Amino acid sequence: MKKNIFLFIFLLIFCAITSCTRPVKHADNFYNVNDGLSLRRIPLVKPIEIILLESQTDLTHSWDLELQPGIWVDYPNKQGLRYFYGHVHDLKKFATINGIIMAYSSFVDQDAVAYIQDNFYHWFVLVPDLEIQKGFHSQDDFSEYIRTLGIENPDWQIPDEVFRRFKKTGCLEWIPDCEQK
C-alpha cells in the first residue's frame, strides 16, 4: 500500500516537473498536432502549413512553406515561359499576424535559368483570406509592402522552435481556439 502511494506521488511530481500534458484538440482538425496526415507540420492560417522535409541520405532536415495556389513569374522576353513557386523551400523564419503570413528563405533554385536565379524571391507575404501571395527579391520591398498591411516589425519565429512548442502543447498564438498565455 505504501509503495503504491509513493509511486502515485512520484508520478504526480514527475508530471508537474516535466509538464505531462497532452496537446490541445481543436474544433478544426487542421490545427491539431496529428491532423490524420502528418506529425511533421506546423499549421499557420488554414489551409497554409509548414512541412518538415528530412533527407534520407545526410540526416538533415528543412522546412517548406506551402504556397496555395502558388506564384507564377514570367520570364522576360520569352513569350509564354513561366517559373512556378509552389513552396518556399528551406524556410529560415516566419511570422503570422492577424491572418497574414510572412516568410524568409535564402534558397535559390539551382535548376532555374539564370534570370530566375538572379531574381529569386526570398521574402514572401501570404494572406489566405484575401487569396494574396506575393514574393519579393529584397527585404526593403518586403518591408514596404507589409507596412501597407499595418505591420512594422514582424515577430519572427524559427520553425524548429515553433514545432517543438506545437508538438508539446498543441497551441500557437495564431491558432483560433488557443488561449493566449
C-alpha positions as CSV (number, residue, x, y, z in Angstrom):
1,M,0.0,0.0,0.0
2,K,2.8,2.4,1.0
3,K,4.6,1.5,-2.2
4,N,1.5,2.4,-4.4
5,I,1.1,5.8,-2.6
6,F,4.8,6.5,-3.1
7,L,4.5,5.6,-6.8
8,F,1.4,7.8,-7.2
9,I,3.1,10.8,-5.5
10,F,6.2,10.2,-7.6
11,L,4.2,10.2,-10.8
12,L,2.4,13.4,-9.8
13,I,5.7,15.2,-9.1
14,F,7.2,13.8,-12.3
15,C,4.3,15.1,-14.3
16,A,4.4,18.5,-12.6
17,I,8.2,18.8,-13.3
18,T,8.1,17.6,-16.9
19,S,4.7,19.2,-17.8
20,C,3.0,15.9,-18.7
21,T,0.4,17.5,-20.9
22,R,-1.4,16.3,-24.0
23,P,-1.6,18.6,-26.9
24,V,-4.9,20.5,-27.2
25,K,-7.5,19.2,-29.6
26,H,-9.1,21.9,-31.7
27,A,-12.5,22.2,-33.3
28,D,-10.9,22.3,-36.7
29,N,-8.7,19.2,-37.3
30,F,-6.4,21.3,-39.5
31,Y,-4.9,22.9,-36.3
32,N,-4.4,19.6,-34.4
33,V,-0.9,18.2,-33.8
34,N,-1.9,15.0,-35.5
35,D,-4.3,16.0,-38.3
36,G,-4.5,12.5,-39.5
37,L,-1.9,13.1,-42.2
38,S,1.4,14.1,-40.8
39,L,3.0,14.7,-37.4
40,R,5.7,16.8,-39.0
41,R,3.9,20.0,-39.7
42,I,3.1,23.5,-38.3
43,P,-0.4,24.8,-39.2
44,L,-0.4,28.5,-40.0
45,V,-3.6,30.1,-41.4
46,K,-5.8,27.4,-42.9
47,P,-5.0,26.0,-45.5
48,I,-1.4,27.1,-45.3
49,E,1.1,25.0,-43.3
50,I,4.8,24.3,-43.0
51,I,6.1,20.8,-43.6
52,L,9.3,19.2,-42.3
53,L,11.3,17.5,-45.0
54,E,14.0,15.1,-43.9
55,S,16.9,13.9,-46.1
56,Q,17.4,10.1,-46.0
57,T,21.0,10.4,-47.2
58,D,22.6,13.0,-44.9
59,L,20.3,13.1,-41.9
60,T,19.5,16.8,-42.4
61,H,16.1,18.5,-42.5
62,S,14.5,21.6,-43.8
63,W,11.1,23.3,-43.6
64,D,8.9,24.1,-46.6
65,L,6.0,26.5,-46.6
66,E,3.2,25.6,-49.0
67,L,2.1,28.3,-51.4
68,Q,-1.5,27.7,-52.4
69,P,-2.1,28.1,-55.3
70,G,1.5,29.2,-55.9
71,I,3.2,32.1,-57.6
72,W,4.0,32.3,-61.3
73,V,6.7,34.5,-62.7
74,D,7.1,35.3,-66.4
75,Y,10.5,35.1,-68.0
76,P,11.4,38.4,-69.7
77,N,11.3,38.3,-73.5
78,K,10.2,34.7,-73.6
79,Q,6.6,34.6,-74.5
80,G,4.6,32.0,-72.5
81,L,7.5,30.7,-70.4
82,R,7.0,31.0,-66.7
83,Y,8.6,29.9,-63.4
84,F,6.4,28.4,-60.6
85,Y,7.0,28.9,-56.9
86,G,4.9,26.1,-55.3
87,H,6.8,26.2,-51.9
88,V,9.1,28.4,-50.0
89,H,12.0,25.9,-49.7
90,D,14.3,25.8,-46.7
91,L,12.3,28.3,-44.7
92,K,14.5,30.1,-42.2
93,K,12.0,32.2,-40.3
94,F,8.3,33.2,-40.5
95,A,5.7,35.3,-38.7
96,T,2.0,35.1,-38.5
97,I,0.0,38.2,-37.5
98,N,-3.8,38.7,-37.9
99,G,-4.1,36.1,-40.6
100,I,-1.1,37.4,-42.5
101,I,1.9,35.0,-43.1
102,M,5.4,36.4,-43.7
103,A,8.3,34.2,-44.6
104,Y,12.0,34.3,-45.4
105,S,14.3,31.8,-47.1
106,S,17.8,32.1,-48.6
107,F,17.1,29.2,-51.0
108,V,17.8,29.7,-54.7
109,D,16.7,27.0,-57.3
110,Q,20.0,26.0,-58.9
111,D,18.0,24.3,-61.7
112,A,16.2,27.5,-62.7
113,V,17.5,29.7,-65.6
114,A,20.0,32.4,-64.8
115,Y,17.4,35.2,-64.8
116,I,15.3,33.4,-62.1
117,Q,18.4,32.6,-60.0
118,D,19.5,36.3,-60.2
119,N,16.0,37.5,-59.2
120,F,14.9,34.7,-56.9
121,Y,12.2,35.6,-54.3
122,H,13.4,35.3,-50.7
123,W,10.7,37.3,-48.9
124,F,7.0,36.2,-49.0
125,V,3.7,37.5,-47.9
126,L,0.5,35.4,-47.9
127,V,-3.0,36.5,-46.9
128,P,-5.1,33.3,-47.4
129,D,-8.4,35.0,-46.7
130,L,-7.8,37.5,-49.5
131,E,-6.0,35.0,-51.8
132,I,-2.9,37.2,-51.8
133,Q,0.5,35.6,-52.3
134,K,3.5,37.8,-53.1
135,G,7.2,37.3,-53.4
136,F,9.9,39.9,-53.0
137,H,13.6,40.0,-54.0
138,S,14.6,42.4,-51.3
139,Q,13.9,43.0,-47.7
140,D,13.3,46.6,-48.4
141,D,10.5,45.8,-50.9
142,F,9.0,43.3,-48.5
143,S,9.1,45.7,-45.5
144,E,7.5,48.4,-47.6
145,Y,4.6,46.0,-48.6
146,I,3.9,44.8,-45.1
147,R,3.7,48.4,-43.9
148,T,0.7,48.8,-46.3
149,L,-0.8,45.9,-44.3
150,G,-0.2,47.7,-41.0
151,I,2.8,45.6,-39.9
152,E,6.0,47.3,-38.9
153,N,8.1,44.7,-37.1
154,P,7.1,41.0,-37.5
155,D,7.7,38.7,-34.6
156,W,10.0,36.3,-36.5
157,Q,10.0,32.7,-35.4
158,I,12.2,29.8,-36.1
159,P,10.4,26.7,-37.4
160,D,12.3,24.2,-35.2
161,E,11.5,26.1,-32.1
162,V,7.8,26.6,-33.0
163,F,7.5,22.9,-34.0
164,R,8.7,21.8,-30.5
165,R,6.3,24.1,-28.8
166,F,3.4,23.0,-31.0
167,K,4.1,19.3,-30.5
168,K,4.2,19.8,-26.8
169,T,1.2,22.0,-26.3
170,G,-0.9,21.8,-29.5
171,C,-1.2,25.6,-29.3
172,L,0.3,28.5,-31.1
173,E,-0.6,32.2,-30.8
174,W,-2.4,32.3,-34.2
175,I,-4.5,29.2,-33.8
176,P,-8.1,30.3,-33.4
177,D,-9.1,28.4,-30.3
178,C,-5.9,28.6,-28.4
179,E,-5.8,30.5,-25.1
180,Q,-3.3,33.4,-25.0
181,K,-1.0,33.0,-22.0
